[in-house]
Amino acid sequence: MSNNIEDNRDALKKELEKLKYEFKIELPKKIAEARAYGDLRENAEYHAARERQSFVKARIGQLADQLSKLNNIDLSRISSDCIGFGSTIIVIDNDSGEELELSFVSPNEVNPSEGKISLSSPIGQALNNKSVGDVVVVDIPAGKRTFLVQKLITIHGNIFDIAEKE
């Protein structure tokens, strides 16, 4: 599971390198070419290149921040036997009987439709530091939901299953 952090870090580094190259090499060339066309007030190529430059600069800042946060994750401080960052779990919704698979990811990776949530979400806060077999009541905007933790795979690769506890 710690490969997930490494894979994420590598993907961020690649995107950051690509954007830095575009920002320092490609965009200045495009802006210089567009300036050569003359009147900048009605020069669509110039304005498009400047707009792209602003976007790329902002994205570089975001990526650098995300990379810094990933580099500061200390795996030794993440529990190896409870739900925490990087864990993947299977829970049963006690009300509907529905089985849900959830992965606890960094805020920039959150995608609830794919089961990727952060520990700061209501469900994440309720499940944080829980173990297999725990019943957890979660307050969400739609009301209270009760989950039974069936399976846990920690960021360290440790696997806990309710079937093994019984």
Helices and strands as residue ranges (DSSP letters): H 2-21, I 22-26, H 27-36, G 40-42, H 44-71, G 75-77, E 88-93, E 99-104, G 107-109, G 112-114, E 116-117, H 122-127, E 135-140, E 143-153, E 159-161, H 162-165
